[in-house]
Amino acid sequence: YSQDCSDRCTIEGTCNNHGRCMGDGSCACYTGWRGDYCDTVGGGDPCAGDLYSTECSAACTMEHTCSRQGRCMGDGSCEC
């Protein structure tokens, strides 16, 4: 991007693997991430998929966590 095409945006470097690069070099953050470089948890659901916790690193699954008797909630608890 940039007028002379000398600046570069990368998913890994610029957007921290939490967003995609736009034509102007900015990042479009995936659900659950925000900030200019998609480096802050937040925006939409705090975590994507079946993940929860402040770091979005703990998993909740219907089969294991909820014993197939409910669904995972955003905080890692089960709703029966």
C-alpha positions, 0 to 999 in steps of 0.5 A: 500500500501507500502511494509508491507501494513501498509499505507492506501490511502482513496478516502475521506482522501488522495484524497479529494473526487476528485480522486481514490487511486492507488496501490502505494498509489498515487491519480489518480485525476478526470477531473478538479482536480490535485495535489498529493492529488487532492486538486487543481482545474485544469487539463482538464476542470476546472470544471466537468459537468455543474459546473463553477466558481473558486470553481466549485460550481455554476451550469449552466443548459440548461433548466434554465440558457440558457432557453432551447435555448443554451448550457452551456459553461465552464464559466457559459455563454450560447452559443445559 
